[in-house]
Amino acid sequence: MAEQSEFREGDHVSWASHSGRAYGVVREKITERTHVRGHTVDASPDDPQYRIRNDDPGRDVAHRPEVLRHEQG
């Protein structure tokens, strides 16, 4: 497994989506079970996820750090 990066609020990131690469800005690190846009996010301190504001539609999504990569902001 690749070494996981730490992301911070304001980091510009990308991830693979159905239509290619999607881009957004990290809003927060999620470390407890919550919901993002009606989807359950099973995050914990040992298995965090990140809330990201998608650049294109402007909606929040949640992703695990292993699918994200840093982009030049």
PDB file of N, CA, C and O in Angstrom, chain B, residues numbered from 101:
ATOM      1  N   MET B 101       0.845  -1.177   0.000  1.00  0.00           N
ATOM      2  CA  MET B 101       0.000   0.000   0.000  1.00  0.00           C
ATOM      3  C   MET B 101       0.892   1.244   0.000  1.00  0.00           C
ATOM      4  O   MET B 101       1.912   1.294   0.687  1.00  0.00           O
ATOM      5  N   ALA B 102       0.487   2.241  -0.783  1.00  0.00           N
ATOM      6  CA  ALA B 102       1.263   3.478  -0.841  1.00  0.00           C
ATOM      7  C   ALA B 102       1.124   4.244   0.467  1.00  0.00           C
ATOM      8  O   ALA B 102       0.119   4.137   1.170  1.00  0.00           O
ATOM      9  N   GLU B 103       2.155   5.015   0.771  1.00  0.00           N
ATOM     10  CA  GLU B 103       2.118   5.845   1.978  1.00  0.00           C
ATOM     11  C   GLU B 103       1.023   6.891   1.823  1.00  0.00           C
ATOM     12  O   GLU B 103       0.944   7.561   0.794  1.00  0.00           O
ATOM     13  N   GLN B 104       0.184   7.033   2.837  1.00  0.00           N
ATOM     14  CA  GLN B 104      -0.921   7.972   2.755  1.00  0.00           C
ATOM     15  C   GLN B 104      -0.464   9.373   3.145  1.00  0.00           C
ATOM     16  O   GLN B 104       0.299   9.563   4.093  1.00  0.00           O
ATOM     17  N   SER B 105      -0.950  10.333   2.393  1.00  0.00           N
ATOM     18  CA  SER B 105      -0.623  11.727   2.661  1.00  0.00           C
ATOM     19  C   SER B 105      -1.612  12.310   3.661  1.00  0.00           C
ATOM     20  O   SER B 105      -2.743  11.843   3.798  1.00  0.00           O
ATOM     21  N   GLU B 106      -1.162  13.316   4.334  1.00  0.00           N
ATOM     22  CA  GLU B 106      -2.031  14.088   5.228  1.00  0.00           C
ATOM     23  C   GLU B 106      -2.505  15.302   4.428  1.00  0.00           C
ATOM     24  O   GLU B 106      -1.699  15.981   3.792  1.00  0.00           O
ATOM     25  N   PHE B 107      -3.775  15.567   4.460  1.00  0.00           N
ATOM     26  CA  PHE B 107      -4.339  16.717   3.763  1.00  0.00           C
ATOM     27  C   PHE B 107      -4.838  17.714   4.791  1.00  0.00           C
ATOM     28  O   PHE B 107      -5.231  17.341   5.896  1.00  0.00           O
ATOM     29  N   ARG B 108      -4.819  18.987   4.416  1.00  0.00           N
ATOM     30  CA  ARG B 108      -5.241  20.053   5.320  1.00  0.00           C
ATOM     31  C   ARG B 108      -6.340  20.880   4.668  1.00  0.00           C
ATOM     32  O   ARG B 108      -6.485  20.898   3.446  1.00  0.00           O
ATOM     33  N   GLU B 109      -7.103  21.557   5.498  1.00  0.00           N
ATOM     34  CA  GLU B 109      -8.135  22.450   5.000  1.00  0.00           C
ATOM     35  C   GLU B 109      -7.509  23.449   4.026  1.00  0.00           C
ATOM     36  O   GLU B 109      -6.486  24.066   4.323  1.00  0.00           O
ATOM     37  N   GLY B 110      -8.137  23.597   2.861  1.00  0.00           N
ATOM     38  CA  GLY B 110      -7.643  24.520   1.841  1.00  0.00           C
ATOM     39  C   GLY B 110      -6.783  23.866   0.779  1.00  0.00           C
ATOM     40  O   GLY B 110      -6.519  24.485  -0.252  1.00  0.00           O
ATOM     41  N   ASP B 111      -6.329  22.612   0.997  1.00  0.00           N
ATOM     42  CA  ASP B 111      -5.529  21.913  -0.020  1.00  0.00           C
ATOM     43  C   ASP B 111      -6.384  21.651  -1.258  1.00  0.00           C
ATOM     44  O   ASP B 111      -7.544  21.251  -1.153  1.00  0.00           O
ATOM     45  N   HIS B 112      -5.795  21.881  -2.430  1.00  0.00           N
ATOM     46  CA  HIS B 112      -6.468  21.566  -3.687  1.00  0.00           C
ATOM     47  C   HIS B 112      -6.098  20.136  -4.046  1.00  0.00           C
ATOM     48  O   HIS B 112      -4.916  19.799  -4.112  1.00  0.00           O
ATOM     49  N   VAL B 113      -7.104  19.285  -4.280  1.00  0.00           N
ATOM     50  CA  VAL B 113      -6.886  17.864  -4.523  1.00  0.00           C
ATOM     51  C   VAL B 113      -7.676  17.401  -5.742  1.00  0.00           C
ATOM     52  O   VAL B 113      -8.554  18.105  -6.241  1.00  0.00           O
ATOM     53  N   SER B 114      -7.338  16.188  -6.212  1.00  0.00           N
ATOM     54  CA  SER B 114      -8.111  15.575  -7.289  1.00  0.00           C
ATOM     55  C   SER B 114      -8.303  14.100  -6.979  1.00  0.00           C
ATOM     56  O   SER B 114      -7.617  13.537  -6.126  1.00  0.00           O
ATOM     57  N   TRP B 115      -9.248  13.479  -7.685  1.00  0.00           N
ATOM     58  CA  TRP B 115      -9.530  12.056  -7.526  1.00  0.00           C
ATOM     59  C   TRP B 115     -10.168  11.562  -8.817  1.00  0.00           C
ATOM     60  O   TRP B 115     -10.690  12.356  -9.600  1.00  0.00           O
ATOM     61  N   ALA B 116     -10.128  10.248  -9.040  1.00  0.00           N
ATOM     62  CA  ALA B 116     -10.729   9.652 -10.225  1.00  0.00           C
ATOM     63  C   ALA B 116     -12.248   9.669 -10.077  1.00  0.00           C
ATOM     64  O   ALA B 116     -12.787   9.324  -9.026  1.00  0.00           O
ATOM     65  N   SER B 117     -12.927  10.076 -11.148  1.00  0.00           N
ATOM     66  CA  SER B 117     -14.387  10.067 -11.150  1.00  0.00           C
ATOM     67  C   SER B 117     -14.857   9.358 -12.417  1.00  0.00           C
ATOM     68  O   SER B 117     -14.044   8.949 -13.246  1.00  0.00           O
ATOM     69  N   HIS B 118     -16.151   9.217 -12.559  1.00  0.00           N
ATOM     70  CA  HIS B 118     -16.713   8.536 -13.726  1.00  0.00           C
ATOM     71  C   HIS B 118     -16.360   9.247 -15.031  1.00  0.00           C
ATOM     72  O   HIS B 118     -16.259   8.603 -16.075  1.00  0.00           O
ATOM     73  N   SER B 119     -16.175  10.549 -14.986  1.00  0.00           N
ATOM     74  CA  SER B 119     -15.907  11.316 -16.204  1.00  0.00           C
ATOM     75  C   SER B 119     -14.454  11.770 -16.315  1.00  0.00           C
ATOM     76  O   SER B 119     -14.168  12.715 -17.049  1.00  0.00           O
ATOM     77  N   GLY B 120     -13.548  11.133 -15.619  1.00  0.00           N
ATOM     78  CA  GLY B 120     -12.133  11.506 -15.660  1.00  0.00           C
ATOM     79  C   GLY B 120     -11.651  11.895 -14.282  1.00  0.00           C
ATOM     80  O   GLY B 120     -11.904  11.177 -13.314  1.00  0.00           O
ATOM     81  N   ARG B 121     -10.954  13.032 -14.170  1.00  0.00           N
ATOM     82  CA  ARG B 121     -10.494  13.511 -12.876  1.00  0.00           C
ATOM     83  C   ARG B 121     -11.418  14.609 -12.394  1.00  0.00           C
ATOM     84  O   ARG B 121     -11.858  15.460 -13.167  1.00  0.00           O
ATOM     85  N   ALA B 122     -11.704  14.576 -11.105  1.00  0.00           N
ATOM     86  CA  ALA B 122     -12.487  15.637 -10.467  1.00  0.00           C
ATOM     87  C   ALA B 122     -11.559  16.399  -9.534  1.00  0.00           C
ATOM     88  O   ALA B 122     -10.585  15.844  -9.026  1.00  0.00           O
ATOM     89  N   TYR B 123     -11.859  17.659  -9.313  1.00  0.00           N
ATOM     90  CA  TYR B 123     -11.010  18.529  -8.506  1.00  0.00           C
ATOM     91  C   TYR B 123     -11.836  19.232  -7.441  1.00  0.00           C
ATOM     92  O   TYR B 123     -13.026  19.489  -7.626  1.00  0.00           O
ATOM     93  N   GLY B 124     -11.190  19.536  -6.330  1.00  0.00           N
ATOM     94  CA  GLY B 124     -11.875  20.241  -5.274  1.00  0.00           C
ATOM     95  C   GLY B 124     -10.915  20.717  -4.204  1.00  0.00           C
ATOM     96  O   GLY B 124      -9.700  20.554  -4.319  1.00  0.00           O
ATOM     97  N   VAL B 125     -11.482  21.313  -3.151  1.00  0.00           N
ATOM     98  CA  VAL B 125     -10.702  21.868  -2.048  1.00  0.00           C
ATOM     99  C   VAL B 125     -11.135  21.185  -0.757  1.00  0.00           C
ATOM    100  O   VAL B 125     -12.328  21.062  -0.477  1.00  0.00           O
ATOM    101  N   VAL B 126     -10.152  20.741   0.026  1.00  0.00           N
ATOM    102  CA  VAL B 126     -10.430  20.082   1.298  1.00  0.00           C
ATOM    103  C   VAL B 126     -11.070  21.088   2.248  1.00  0.00           C
ATOM    104  O   VAL B 126     -10.552  22.186   2.450  1.00  0.00           O
ATOM    105  N   ARG B 127     -12.202  20.700   2.825  1.00  0.00           N
ATOM    106  CA  ARG B 127     -12.897  21.551   3.794  1.00  0.00           C
ATOM    107  C   ARG B 127     -12.599  21.128   5.221  1.00  0.00           C
ATOM    108  O   ARG B 127     -12.448  21.970   6.107  1.00  0.00           O
ATOM    109  N   GLU B 128     -12.511  19.779   5.451  1.00  0.00           N
ATOM    110  CA  GLU B 128     -12.220  19.301   6.800  1.00  0.00           C
ATOM    111  C   GLU B 128     -11.840  17.837   6.767  1.00  0.00           C
ATOM    112  O   GLU B 128     -12.158  17.112   5.825  1.00  0.00           O
ATOM    113  N   LYS B 129     -11.151  17.416   7.820  1.00  0.00           N
ATOM    114  CA  LYS B 129     -10.839  16.012   8.044  1.00  0.00           C
ATOM    115  C   LYS B 129     -11.958  15.437   8.902  1.00  0.00           C
ATOM    116  O   LYS B 129     -12.290  15.999   9.945  1.00  0.00           O
ATOM    117  N   ILE B 130     -12.543  14.324   8.474  1.00  0.00           N
ATOM    118  CA  ILE B 130     -13.649  13.693   9.197  1.00  0.00           C
ATOM    119  C   ILE B 130     -13.100  12.502   9.967  1.00  0.00           C
ATOM    120  O   ILE B 130     -12.461  11.625   9.387  1.00  0.00           O
ATOM    121  N   THR B 131     -13.349  12.470  11.277  1.00  0.00           N
ATOM    122  CA  THR B 131     -12.815  11.390  12.110  1.00  0.00           C
ATOM    123  C   THR B 131     -13.903  10.672  12.908  1.00  0.00           C
ATOM    124  O   THR B 131     -13.605   9.947  13.857  1.00  0.00           O
ATOM    125  N   GLU B 132     -15.162  10.873  12.523  1.00  0.00           N
ATOM    126  CA  GLU B 132     -16.249  10.149  13.173  1.00  0.00           C
ATOM    127  C   GLU B 132     -17.358   9.926  12.152  1.00  0.00           C
ATOM    128  O   GLU B 132     -17.426  10.617  11.135  1.00  0.00           O
ATOM    129  N   ARG B 133     -18.218   8.964  12.428  1.00  0.00           N
ATOM    130  CA  ARG B 133     -19.312   8.638  11.510  1.00  0.00           C
ATOM    131  C   ARG B 133     -20.221   9.858  11.339  1.00  0.00           C
ATOM    132  O   ARG B 133     -20.635  10.485  12.314  1.00  0.00           O
ATOM    133  N   THR B 134     -20.519  10.175  10.086  1.00  0.00           N
ATOM    134  CA  THR B 134     -21.360  11.319   9.769  1.00  0.00           C
ATOM    135  C   THR B 134     -22.038  11.079   8.433  1.00  0.00           C
ATOM    136  O   THR B 134     -21.918   9.994   7.864  1.00  0.00           O
ATOM    137  N   HIS B 135     -22.744  12.073   7.928  1.00  0.00           N
ATOM    138  CA  HIS B 135     -23.384  12.001   6.620  1.00  0.00           C
ATOM    139  C   HIS B 135     -22.943  13.189   5.775  1.00  0.00           C
ATOM    140  O   HIS B 135     -22.842  14.312   6.267  1.00  0.00           O
ATOM    141  N   VAL B 136     -22.684  12.928   4.504  1.00  0.00           N
ATOM    142  CA  VAL B 136     -22.354  13.977   3.538  1.00  0.00           C
ATOM    143  C   VAL B 136     -23.278  13.779   2.352  1.00  0.00           C
ATOM    144  O   VAL B 136     -23.209  12.762   1.663  1.00  0.00           O
ATOM    145  N   ARG B 137     -24.141  14.755   2.118  1.00  0.00           N
ATOM    146  CA  ARG B 137     -25.111  14.717   1.019  1.00  0.00           C
ATOM    147  C   ARG B 137     -25.922  13.427   1.015  1.00  0.00           C
ATOM    148  O   ARG B 137     -26.163  12.843  -0.042  1.00  0.00           O
ATOM    149  N   GLY B 138     -26.343  12.983   2.198  1.00  0.00           N
ATOM    150  CA  GLY B 138     -27.202  11.822   2.301  1.00  0.00           C
ATOM    151  C   GLY B 138     -26.490  10.485   2.326  1.00  0.00           C
ATOM    152  O   GLY B 138     -27.137   9.445   2.445  1.00  0.00           O
ATOM    153  N   HIS B 139     -25.162  10.490   2.215  1.00  0.00           N
ATOM    154  CA  HIS B 139     -24.378   9.259   2.247  1.00  0.00           C
ATOM    155  C   HIS B 139     -23.683   9.128   3.598  1.00  0.00           C
ATOM    156  O   HIS B 139     -23.133  10.099   4.116  1.00  0.00           O
ATOM    157  N   THR B 140     -23.710   7.934   4.160  1.00  0.00           N
ATOM    158  CA  THR B 140     -23.025   7.682   5.424  1.00  0.00           C
ATOM    159  C   THR B 140     -21.520   7.614   5.183  1.00  0.00           C
ATOM    160  O   THR B 140     -21.055   6.936   4.268  1.00  0.00           O
ATOM    161  N   VAL B 141     -20.782   8.313   6.004  1.00  0.00           N
ATOM    162  CA  VAL B 141     -19.321   8.311   5.948  1.00  0.00           C
ATOM    163  C   VAL B 141     -18.829   7.620   7.215  1.00  0.00           C
ATOM    164  O   VAL B 141     -18.932   8.176   8.308  1.00  0.00           O
ATOM    165  N   ASP B 142     -18.294   6.408   7.071  1.00  0.00           N
ATOM    166  CA  ASP B 142     -17.811   5.633   8.221  1.00  0.00           C
ATOM    167  C   ASP B 142     -16.348   5.969   8.497  1.00  0.00           C
ATOM    168  O   ASP B 142     -15.457   5.157   8.248  1.00  0.00           O
ATOM    169  N   ALA B 143     -16.114   7.156   9.008  1.00  0.00           N
ATOM    170  CA  ALA B 143     -14.762   7.603   9.320  1.00  0.00           C
ATOM    171  C   ALA B 143     -14.482   7.398  10.806  1.00  0.00           C
ATOM    172  O   ALA B 143     -15.402   7.298  11.619  1.00  0.00           O
ATOM    173  N   SER B 144     -13.206   7.338  11.140  1.00  0.00           N
ATOM    174  CA  SER B 144     -12.776   7.221  12.534  1.00  0.00           C
ATOM    175  C   SER B 144     -11.389   7.853  12.637  1.00  0.00           C
ATOM    176  O   SER B 144     -10.784   8.167  11.612  1.00  0.00           O
ATOM    177  N   PRO B 145     -10.876   8.046  13.850  1.00  0.00           N
ATOM    178  CA  PRO B 145      -9.522   8.599  13.976  1.00  0.00           C
ATOM    179  C   PRO B 145      -8.466   7.732  13.284  1.00  0.00           C
ATOM    180  O   PRO B 145      -7.475   8.251  12.771  1.00  0.00           O
ATOM    181  N   ASP B 146      -8.678   6.410  13.269  1.00  0.00           N
ATOM    182  CA  ASP B 146      -7.722   5.509  12.614  1.00  0.00           C
ATOM    183  C   ASP B 146      -7.981   5.354  11.120  1.00  0.00           C
ATOM    184  O   ASP B 146      -7.112   4.873  10.393  1.00  0.00           O
ATOM    185  N   ASP B 147      -9.151   5.749  10.656  1.00  0.00           N
ATOM    186  CA  ASP B 147      -9.539   5.613   9.249  1.00  0.00           C
ATOM    187  C   ASP B 147     -10.291   6.880   8.816  1.00  0.00           C
ATOM    188  O   ASP B 147     -11.492   6.834   8.548  1.00  0.00           O
ATOM    189  N   PRO B 148      -9.569   8.018   8.751  1.00  0.00           N
ATOM    190  CA  PRO B 148     -10.237   9.289   8.447  1.00  0.00           C
ATOM    191  C   PRO B 148     -10.652   9.392   6.983  1.00  0.00           C
ATOM    192  O   PRO B 148     -10.150   8.673   6.119  1.00  0.00           O
ATOM    193  N   GLN B 149     -11.567  10.293   6.738  1.00  0.00           N
ATOM    194  CA  GLN B 149     -11.926  10.683   5.381  1.00  0.00           C
ATOM    195  C   GLN B 149     -11.900  12.205   5.337  1.00  0.00           C
ATOM    196  O   GLN B 149     -11.769  12.865   6.368  1.00  0.00           O
ATOM    197  N   TYR B 150     -12.026  12.755   4.130  1.00  0.00           N
ATOM    198  CA  TYR B 150     -11.967  14.205   3.966  1.00  0.00           C
ATOM    199  C   TYR B 150     -13.212  14.712   3.262  1.00  0.00           C
ATOM    200  O   TYR B 150     -13.643  14.157   2.251  1.00  0.00           O
ATOM    201  N   ARG B 151     -13.787  15.782   3.816  1.00  0.00           N
ATOM    202  CA  ARG B 151     -14.902  16.480   3.160  1.00  0.00           C
ATOM    203  C   ARG B 151     -14.267  17.455   2.178  1.00  0.00           C
ATOM    204  O   ARG B 151     -13.410  18.260   2.543  1.00  0.00           O
ATOM    205  N   ILE B 152     -14.705  17.367   0.926  1.00  0.00           N
ATOM    206  CA  ILE B 152     -14.123  18.170  -0.150  1.00  0.00           C
ATOM    207  C   ILE B 152     -15.238  18.905  -0.872  1.00  0.00           C
ATOM    208  O   ILE B 152     -16.279  18.319  -1.170  1.00  0.00           O
ATOM    209  N   ARG B 153     -15.029  20.177  -1.154  1.00  0.00           N
ATOM    210  CA  ARG B 153     -15.969  20.959  -1.966  1.00  0.00           C
ATOM    211  C   ARG B 153     -15.523  20.794  -3.416  1.00  0.00           C
ATOM    212  O   ARG B 153     -14.472  21.292  -3.819  1.00  0.00           O
ATOM    213  N   ASN B 154     -16.348  20.080  -4.194  1.00  0.00           N
ATOM    214  CA  ASN B 154     -16.060  19.809  -5.595  1.00  0.00           C
ATOM    215  C   ASN B 154     -16.064  21.129  -6.374  1.00  0.00           C
ATOM    216  O   ASN B 154     -16.992  21.927  -6.243  1.00  0.00           O
ATOM    217  N   ASP B 155     -15.020  21.357  -7.186  1.00  0.00           N
ATOM    218  CA  ASP B 155     -14.902  22.611  -7.948  1.00  0.00           C
ATOM    219  C   ASP B 155     -16.035  22.797  -8.951  1.00  0.00           C
ATOM    220  O   ASP B 155     -16.530  23.911  -9.121  1.00  0.00           O
ATOM    221  N   ASP B 156     -16.452  21.717  -9.621  1.00  0.00           N
ATOM    222  CA  ASP B 156     -17.412  21.857 -10.715  1.00  0.00           C
ATOM    223  C   ASP B 156     -18.832  22.120 -10.221  1.00  0.00           C
ATOM    224  O   ASP B 156     -19.350  23.211 -10.457  1.00  0.00           O
ATOM    225  N   PRO B 157     -19.487  21.168  -9.543  1.00  0.00           N
ATOM    226  CA  PRO B 157     -20.854  21.478  -9.116  1.00  0.00           C
ATOM    227  C   PRO B 157     -20.922  22.250  -7.803  1.00  0.00           C
ATOM    228  O   PRO B 157     -21.990  22.740  -7.439  1.00  0.00           O
ATOM    229  N   GLY B 158     -19.803  22.369  -7.082  1.00  0.00           N
ATOM    230  CA  GLY B 158     -19.811  23.107  -5.823  1.00  0.00           C
ATOM    231  C   GLY B 158     -20.452  22.360  -4.678  1.00  0.00           C
ATOM    232  O   GLY B 158     -20.847  22.973  -3.686  1.00  0.00           O
ATOM    233  N   ARG B 159     -20.564  21.040  -4.794  1.00  0.00           N
ATOM    234  CA  ARG B 159     -21.159  20.226  -3.738  1.00  0.00           C
ATOM    235  C   ARG B 159     -20.074  19.534  -2.932  1.00  0.00           C
ATOM    236  O   ARG B 159     -18.967  19.312  -3.421  1.00  0.00           O
ATOM    237  N   ASP B 160     -20.401  19.196  -1.693  1.00  0.00           N
ATOM    238  CA  ASP B 160     -19.456  18.477  -0.842  1.00  0.00           C
ATOM    239  C   ASP B 160     -19.488  16.981  -1.141  1.00  0.00           C
ATOM    240  O   ASP B 160     -20.546  16.405  -1.396  1.00  0.00           O
ATOM    241  N   VAL B 161     -18.314  16.370  -1.104  1.00  0.00           N
ATOM    242  CA  VAL B 161     -18.156  14.924  -1.226  1.00  0.00           C
ATOM    243  C   VAL B 161     -17.191  14.487  -0.136  1.00  0.00           C
ATOM    244  O   VAL B 161     -16.500  15.317   0.454  1.00  0.00           O
ATOM    245  N   ALA B 162     -17.141  13.187   0.134  1.00  0.00           N
ATOM    246  CA  ALA B 162     -16.193  12.656   1.110  1.00  0.00           C
ATOM    247  C   ALA B 162     -15.377  11.556   0.441  1.00  0.00           C
ATOM    248  O   ALA B 162     -15.915  10.721  -0.286  1.00  0.00           O
ATOM    249  N   HIS B 163     -14.063  11.569   0.699  1.00  0.00           N
ATOM    250  CA  HIS B 163     -13.177  10.558   0.121  1.00  0.00           C
ATOM    251  C   HIS B 163     -12.116  10.140   1.127  1.00  0.00           C
ATOM    252  O   HIS B 163     -11.717  10.912   1.999  1.00  0.00           O
ATOM    253  N   ARG B 164     -11.673   8.906   0.983  1.00  0.00           N
ATOM    254  CA  ARG B 164     -10.556   8.395   1.769  1.00  0.00           C
ATOM    255  C   ARG B 164      -9.263   8.994   1.213  1.00  0.00           C
ATOM    256  O   ARG B 164      -9.190   9.306   0.025  1.00  0.00           O
ATOM    257  N   PRO B 165      -8.247   9.156   2.059  1.00  0.00           N
ATOM    258  CA  PRO B 165      -7.017   9.802   1.603  1.00  0.00           C
ATOM    259  C   PRO B 165      -6.284   9.042   0.495  1.00  0.00           C
ATOM    260  O   PRO B 165      -5.578   9.661  -0.302  1.00  0.00           O
ATOM    261  N   GLU B 166      -6.434   7.713   0.426  1.00  0.00           N
ATOM    262  CA  GLU B 166      -5.694   6.963  -0.577  1.00  0.00           C
ATOM    263  C   GLU B 166      -6.174   7.209  -2.018  1.00  0.00           C
ATOM    264  O   GLU B 166      -5.463   6.869  -2.963  1.00  0.00           O
ATOM    265  N   VAL B 167      -7.361   7.792  -2.198  1.00  0.00           N
ATOM    266  CA  VAL B 167      -7.829   8.079  -3.561  1.00  0.00           C
ATOM    267  C   VAL B 167      -7.530   9.521  -3.964  1.00  0.00           C
ATOM    268  O   VAL B 167      -7.758   9.895  -5.115  1.00  0.00           O
ATOM    269  N   LEU B 168      -7.025  10.333  -3.040  1.00  0.00           N
ATOM    270  CA  LEU B 168      -6.758  11.749  -3.312  1.00  0.00           C
ATOM    271  C   LEU B 168      -5.303  11.982  -3.680  1.00  0.00           C
ATOM    272  O   LEU B 168      -4.410  11.254  -3.247  1.00  0.00           O
ATOM    273  N   ARG B 169      -5.082  13.012  -4.487  1.00  0.00           N
ATOM    274  CA  ARG B 169      -3.710  13.466  -4.722  1.00  0.00           C
ATOM    275  C   ARG B 169      -3.683  14.990  -4.696  1.00  0.00           C
ATOM    276  O   ARG B 169      -4.629  15.662  -5.105  1.00  0.00           O
ATOM    277  N   HIS B 170      -2.564  15.505  -4.201  1.00  0.00           N
ATOM    278  CA  HIS B 170      -2.401  16.961  -4.124  1.00  0.00           C
ATOM    279  C   HIS B 170      -2.289  17.534  -5.532  1.00  0.00           C
ATOM    280  O   HIS B 170      -1.688  16.924  -6.416  1.00  0.00           O
ATOM    281  N   GLU B 171      -2.869  18.706  -5.728  1.00  0.00           N
ATOM    282  CA  GLU B 171      -2.787  19.457  -6.981  1.00  0.00           C
ATOM    283  C   GLU B 171      -2.272  20.846  -6.662  1.00  0.00           C
ATOM    284  O   GLU B 171      -2.377  21.324  -5.532  1.00  0.00           O
ATOM    285  N   GLN B 172      -1.715  21.482  -7.674  1.00  0.00           N
ATOM    286  CA  GLN B 172      -1.287  22.878  -7.502  1.00  0.00           C
ATOM    287  C   GLN B 172      -2.537  23.739  -7.417  1.00  0.00           C
ATOM    288  O   GLN B 172      -3.407  23.662  -8.284  1.00  0.00           O
ATOM    289  N   GLY B 173      -2.630  24.550  -6.385  1.00  0.00           N
ATOM    290  CA  GLY B 173      -3.824  25.354  -6.170  1.00  0.00           C
ATOM    291  C   GLY B 173      -3.703  26.691  -6.742  1.00  0.00           C
ATOM    292  O   GLY B 173      -4.632  27.491  -6.643  1.00  0.00           O
TER     293      GLY B 173
END
